[in-house]
Amino acid sequence: MNRKLTWLISGAVVLSLGVVGVYAAVNQMPTQHSSKKAQQAKKPATRSKSTSTSSETIKSSSSTATKNNIGMNLTQIKANNFSSVSGTWSNPAGDTFVFSRTGLLSRSSSGQTVPKGKVYLDKAKIEDSMLKAEIGADPLPTEGASMSVPLYFIPKNVTFSGSSDSSQDRIYSGQQFGEENIYTLQKEVSTTDTSAINALSNIDKQALALLGLPSGFVSDYGDLTVDTILSGKSNVTSNAFDSTHVDVNNGKITDVTFSGVVISLDGVKNIVKLNNVPSNIDNTTYKQGYFTISGDAITYKNQGTRVSGVEQDAGAETVGTKSLSSLYTQYKGDPKFKQVKKLITE
């Protein structure tokens, strides 16, 4: 009887342990499976995020490096790759060339779009550290004189005729040399600069306009440039004479001293006149220059003084256009900006 009881008790214990083991195994399996599944689901998500971030970082860095470090590459251009000069190039008169990677997209002159042109590289050569090519209609006329003109790609730090800024890349195009035939790349305006431009005062804008004076612009005495304003001495092409020295050349003068400029407002016109001219100088001017500012565009004109109103406006000669934002980007850190501002009397 005791032996039988012992066996029954032992069997019950074994059975109980088996049931417990099975119960534990059944209850643990879903937990382990769920954990593993969650880890598998989580792991690809982490990898995807990491890969995406890395790719975006590389893309961003590459884009920034290309934008910031690339300069005019003559070898690439000669091989018909214009990536290093892509963008809008403008001269002092506001004429433009617009390039893409594949070549010339468009060009303008005196505010008008010029029929599509092409850069001809078949005879181009790198000489004097610049690429000398030609530009003309696309296609070129098959009869008559060639309509192509020289087109030089001039990298920064390469000396070129005139007073062009050798610290930046330039493009020259024309039959004969002239400052108006030199084009520079219009710089991109940063978000910070855009905010600063929007906050410019009227005198700030006038100073920038004076810094961008194009060739051919005149004051009430003669040709006017920013260097003339800073020097305080101007040539005289108007009918001016020295009333106290009529015994010398009938009082006719070739230059005049002054101090700063007066900008007289006439509607939207900013008429530029020399300030503090000696009182003994009498002057009858027949032409004077002015500029208008509309949004980002600055337009420079010379007008006659013998007529007024609509007739005067109709006869005004446009001598150039400039971008206010481009001038700000160019001169915001230049001491000339503050110097010119101090020389303006409104």
DAFENSUL-V61321 format. One record per residue. PSI is psi in degrees with one decimal (* if undefined). Layout:
{{PSI} {PSI}}
//
This chain:
{{-42.8} {-41.5} {-40.9} {-39.5} {-40.2} {-45.5} {-39.6} {-43.5} {-44.6} {-42.7} {-40.2} {-40.1} {-47.0} {-43.8} {-41.4} {-43.8} {-39.8} {-43.1} {-43.1} {-43.9} {-45.3} {-43.2} {-42.6} {-42.9} {-43.2} {-39.5} {-26.1} {-33.1} {-48.2} {-36.5} {-46.9} {-41.5} {-43.1} {-41.3} {-43.9} {-41.5} {-41.5} {-41.0} {-40.7} {-38.7} {-36.1} {-37.1} {-49.6} {-36.8} {-42.1} {-43.2} {-41.4} {-43.1} {-42.5} {-44.5} {-43.2} {-45.6} {-44.2} {-43.3} {-43.2} {-39.0} {-45.5} {-43.6} {-44.7} {-44.4} {-42.4} {-43.8} {-43.9} {-42.8} {-43.2} {-43.7} {-39.4} {-30.4} {-16.7} {143.9} {-177.3} {120.7} {102.9} {-37.8} {-42.9} {-44.3} {-43.5} {-27.2} {15.4} {25.1} {109.8} {19.4} {-38.8} {-9.0} {15.7} {140.6} {-171.1} {126.2} {136.5} {152.5} {176.4} {-23.1} {-4.2} {3.4} {152.5} {153.5} {135.5} {119.2} {146.3} {-176.2} {-33.3} {-8.3} {-157.4} {121.6} {-45.7} {167.2} {155.2} {155.5} {129.7} {37.0} {-1.2} {140.3} {131.4} {142.6} {148.1} {134.3} {179.0} {144.0} {120.0} {119.7} {1.5} {-29.7} {10.3} {147.7} {147.3} {115.8} {138.2} {35.0} {22.2} {156.5} {120.2} {110.0} {-164.8} {155.6} {143.2} {-175.6} {157.4} {104.8} {168.8} {148.6} {142.3} {-14.2} {157.0} {-173.5} {147.5} {138.6} {9.8} {151.0} {158.8} {143.4} {109.9} {134.8} {116.5} {106.9} {160.4} {155.3} {7.3} {124.8} {135.3} {160.9} {152.0} {-159.8} {26.6} {149.7} {106.7} {-1.6} {-3.3} {158.6} {149.1} {158.2} {132.9} {135.2} {123.6} {163.1} {-28.9} {156.7} {142.0} {143.9} {-31.3} {-10.2} {9.9} {126.9} {140.9} {155.4} {129.2} {123.2} {147.7} {145.6} {123.8} {165.0} {-39.1} {-44.0} {-37.2} {-43.5} {-41.3} {-38.0} {-40.6} {-23.9} {3.8} {139.8} {171.1} {-39.8} {-29.8} {-47.2} {-39.1} {-40.2} {-42.4} {-39.1} {-41.0} {-36.4} {-24.2} {16.1} {126.6} {164.2} {135.8} {-8.3} {142.2} {154.8} {-161.2} {0.8} {-37.0} {-168.0} {137.9} {130.7} {168.4} {-33.8} {-34.8} {-43.2} {-43.5} {-31.3} {-27.8} {20.2} {126.5} {147.2} {162.3} {119.0} {1.1} {-179.7} {68.3} {146.6} {162.5} {108.0} {-16.9} {-5.7} {51.0} {-15.0} {-13.5} {108.0} {35.5} {25.2} {-1.9} {138.5} {155.1} {-16.1} {165.6} {144.6} {153.3} {177.2} {100.4} {-175.2} {152.2} {128.9} {108.6} {130.1} {129.0} {89.0} {-121.6} {-4.8} {138.1} {93.0} {128.0} {122.2} {152.6} {144.3} {150.2} {42.3} {140.9} {140.5} {-19.4} {-2.0} {118.6} {139.7} {132.4} {110.2} {148.8} {-7.6} {140.0} {154.0} {153.1} {164.4} {155.6} {149.3} {118.4} {104.0} {-120.3} {-9.4} {128.5} {125.3} {129.7} {132.2} {155.3} {133.3} {155.2} {161.0} {-1.8} {-20.3} {173.3} {178.0} {-144.8} {-40.1} {-40.5} {-44.4} {-40.8} {-30.3} {-1.6} {141.4} {122.5} {124.5} {-3.4} {165.1} {152.3} {161.6} {124.3} {-43.2} {-38.2} {-40.4} {-38.9} {-45.7} {-37.8} {-38.2} {1.0} {-29.8} {7.4} {130.1} {-25.4} {-29.4} {-50.7} {-36.8} {-44.9} {-39.6} {-40.2} {-18.5} {7.1} {129.6} {123.0} {*}}
//
